[in-house]
Amino acid sequence: MFVAVLAGSAALFVPACSPVPERTTATGAASPRPPVILISIDTLRSDRLPAYGYEGVETPAIDRLAADGVLFERAFTHVNVTLPSHASLFTGLLPPEHGVRDNAGYRLSEGIPTLAAELGRQGYATGAFVSSYVLRSWTGIDRGFDVYDDGVRFETGRQLGELQRPGPETLAVASDWLEGVADGPFFLFLHLYEPHAPYQPPPEFAGRYEDPYDGEVAAADHVVGDLLGRLEELGLYDDALLILLSDHGEGLMDHGEMDHLVLIYREVLQVPLIVKLPGGERAGERVDVNVQLLDVAPTVYSLLDLEKLAGLTGADLFDLPPAGEPRRIFSESVYPRIHFGWSDLASIVEGDLHFIDSPDPELFWLSEDPGELNNVIQEERAAARRLRDALAEVDRTLASPAEEDPETRRRLESLGYLSGGARAREGPLPDPKSRIGVVADLDHVAELVAGGRLAEAESVLRSILEAEPQLVQAWQQLGDVLDGLGLPEAALDAYRSAFETSGGDAVAAGVKLAELLLRTGRVEEAREHALAVVDRSPLAHLVLAEAELVAGDLVAAGEHLERAIAERGPRLTPLIVRAGWLNVQGRFEEALAQTDEVLAGFGDRGDRTVLARLFLHRGTALGALERMGEAERAYQEAIDLDAELLGAYSSLAFLFALQGRAAEAGQALQEMVTANPEPAAYAEAVRTLRAMNDEASAARLLAQALGRWPESSELLRIRTSG
C-alpha cells in the first residue's frame, strides 16, 4: 500500500533523538561515524554505463565504485524531471506526497523533514553543490544544508535546463568546503549536469566519442574520478558511505522523445544506483531485485543506526522485504499536463511488469522486452487491471494554485483567467505519445530563435497552435518571439493565452506578462499579475519592486527588493534594480558602489541586456554626482549593449540638455526612434521632451507618431496624460 497524502505532513514524521553511535563493521571493529557522500549525475541512463553492460563509453571512476561497492541493477526513479526527483530523494516521499510536481512553480514545504536536516541534527556538517539552476535554493531543496552552493549563472532568454555550470567548477567549490569539514562527520551532496541536453562535451571528450551524450557521460565520470582522488588525499575514501545515482534517464529517441520531459518508458525511469559501504563491505556485489530512489534515505538512516522516519515507503537497500509479493514502484509525469494540456502519465513497476497508465495504456515485460516495444496489455488484461487498481491508491490530484489558495483564486478571477483553459477542458485529454512529434517541433522553434530567425519561429508556432490551441508552452514561446519582433501588444495576448490556458499554472508566462505590462507602462496591471504568481516565483518580487518604484512607493519597493535579493541565487538583476532604487532616493554614492559590485561579479557573462541596465543606472548616479563625461560614456555603453533600452537614450538626451547641448539631445532622441521604430520609443521621446519643457517639439512628435499608429494604446494614453 502506498502512503496516502495527508495535510500537515510534518505529523507523519518522528525524528530520531539519539546521536549517531559508532558503527560496527562486519569484522566487529568499531569505526567512527562515516562521511556520507551522495553524487547525483543528472539525466544519466543506466544502460549507457559499462557497469550496466554498455560498451560505447569509458567510465573508469564509476567502474571503480561498482567494484568497491554494491550495484543495483534494477533501480527506478519516481518522476522524469530534476527538482521533484531530488525532492523525493531527500524526503523519501513520492511527488504527490511532498507536493513538488515540476521544475518551476513549486517549493518544498517547510514542514517536511529532509535527509540533510536529519543528518545535521546528528552533528553532521552538511554541504550541497549543484550544477543546475533547476535546483536553486528558492525551491526549498536546500533545507538542512549548512552550505548550499547554487552559483549557476542566470541569463535571460534561456530555458531552465540550459542554465548550468560545468562539473569541474562545481567540484572545485565542493573541494574547498571538504577541506574545512574533513576532520568530522559530514554529508556532501554533489550534483553534476553534464549528460543533460544540450550535449556539448568538453573538447577532450567530444573528440573521443561520436555520440555527444556519451562524451558528456565520460566528462561526468572524469569529475567523479577527481572527487574520489580528493577523498583519497584527505584519507576519507575507504571509510566513506558513498552513493552514486541519477535522478532520471534520457529518451534519446527510443520512443520518439529526445529528452525526458514527457514520456516515462524504461529508458527514463531506470537509473544507475551504486552504494559503496564503509570499509568496502560487500564490494563487487550486484543486486537484481527492483529498488527505488525512495530507498536511499531509509538506507542512510539504517546504516547510521538512526531511527527511520515514520511515513516513509522506502526500505533499507540492505534489508529489503522478503521475497513474496513483488514491490510496486510508482512513477509519474505531469509535465505534459502542465505545459501542453495533454494527459498526465503514471506507471507502476511490479516484478518484471511495467504498466503505464494513459488514455491508451501499455504493459510491458521488462526482461523479454527491455526496449518496451511490445505492448502486451491485451494478453495480460488481468495484470493490467490489478496494476491500474494499485495506481488508483495513489492520490495523484494535480491541484492548480487557484484550488490550493483562495487568495490566488481571487486574484486570477479578478484578472479574468479562470473562465476556461486547460483545466476546464471537456472530454478526454490527448495521449502524450500520440503528440510527441510536437515536442520536436517546439525544439525546432528554439533552434530558429537561437539563430535569430524569429519570423520563421512565429510561423511554426502559429501552425502548432492551430492544431493544438491548448499548448501552454507554445503560447509562451510565441509571446517571447513576438516580444523579440517588437510587437508588445501581440506578445501580451500570447502570454495571456498561456496563463489562461494553464488555469494560472504557467508561472513563467505570468512573470513575463507582468514584466511586459510594466515595460509598456501598465503599472497596476503589472502589479496584479505579479501578485498572482509571487508565491511561486522569486522573479515576481523583482517585478513588484520595479512597479512600486514607478508608482513612487519606495518603502514597498525596498521590501520586495529585499525578498528578490534574498532569493536571487546567482542572478544579478535584483542588485541592478537596487542601484536604481538607490538613485531614486538620491543615494548616488551607494548606487555607484552597487554598480561597481555588480561589474566586479559580472565576469564573462553574455547577457548584454542585463549589463545595459547596469550602465543605465550607473550613468544616472554619475550624472547626479556631476561626473558628466563618465555619465555620458555609461549611457552610450548601455545603448551599445542594448539598442532597445529606451531609457538610456532618453537619459543621455536629458544629460545633454542639462549641459546646454540641445542639438545633441535632439539627436539622441532621433537615434532612439530610428533604432526602435515603434510606439513605445516615440512615447518615451515625447515624455523626455516634455521633461525638458519643450512642449512644442513633444506635440509635433506625438502627432507624427499617432499618424503612423493611430490605434496605439500607449500613444493614446500619453496624449491623454499630456
Sequence and secondary structure as in RCSB ss.txt:
>XXXX:A:sequence
MFVAVLAGSAALFVPACSPVPERTTATGAASPRPPVILISIDTLRSDRLPAYGYEGVETPAIDRLAADGVLFERA
FTHVNVTLPSHASLFTGLLPPEHGVRDNAGYRLSEGIPTLAAELGRQGYATGAFVSSYVLRSWTGIDRGFDVYDD
GVRFETGRQLGELQRPGPETLAVASDWLEGVADGPFFLFLHLYEPHAPYQPPPEFAGRYEDPYDGEVAAADHVVG
DLLGRLEELGLYDDALLILLSDHGEGLMDHGEMDHLVLIYREVLQVPLIVKLPGGERAGERVDVNVQLLDVAPTV
YSLLDLEKLAGLTGADLFDLPPAGEPRRIFSESVYPRIHFGWSDLASIVEGDLHFIDSPDPELFWLSEDPGELNN
VIQEERAAARRLRDALAEVDRTLASPAEEDPETRRRLESLGYLSGGARAREGPLPDPKSRIGVVADLDHVAELVA
GGRLAEAESVLRSILEAEPQLVQAWQQLGDVLDGLGLPEAALDAYRSAFETSGGDAVAAGVKLAELLLRTGRVEE
AREHALAVVDRSPLAHLVLAEAELVAGDLVAAGEHLERAIAERGPRLTPLIVRAGWLNVQGRFEEALAQTDEVLA
GFGDRGDRTVLARLFLHRGTALGALERMGEAERAYQEAIDLDAELLGAYSSLAFLFALQGRAAEAGQALQEMVTA
NPEPAAYAEAVRTLRAMNDEASAARLLAQALGRWPESSELLRIRTSG
>XXXX:A:secstr
      SSGGGG     S    EE TTS EE    EEEEEETT  GGGSGGGT  SS  HHHHHHHHHSEEEEEE
E SBSSHHHHHHHHHH   HHHH   SSSS    TTS  HHHHHHHTT EEEEE SBGGG GGGTTTTT SEEE 
     TTS GGG B  HHHHHHHHHHHHHHHTTS EEEEEEE TTSSS    HHHHTT SSHHHHHHHHHHHHHH
HHHHHHHHTT TTT EEEEE S    TTTTS SSSSS  SHHHHEE EEEE GGGTTTT EEEEEEEGGGHHHHH
HHHTT    TT     TTS   SSS  EEEEEE HIIIIIS   EEEEEETTEEEEESSS EEEETTT TT    
 TTTTHHHHHHHHHHHHTS      HHHH HHHHHHHHHTT SSSSGGG  S    GGGSHHHHHHHHHHHHHHH
TT HHHHHHHHHHHHHH TT HHHHHHHHHHHHHTT HHHHHHHHHHHHHHTTT  HHHHHHHHHHHHHTT HHH
HHHHHHHHTTT THHHHHHHHHHHHHT HHHHHHHHHHHHHT TT  HHHHHHHHHHHHTT HHHHHHHHHHHHH
HHTT   HHHHHHHHHHHHHHHHHTT HHHHHHHHHHHHHH TT HHHHHHHHHHHHHTT HHHHHHHHHHHHHH
S SHHHHHHHHHHHHHTT HHHHHHHHHHHHHH TT HHHHHHHHH 
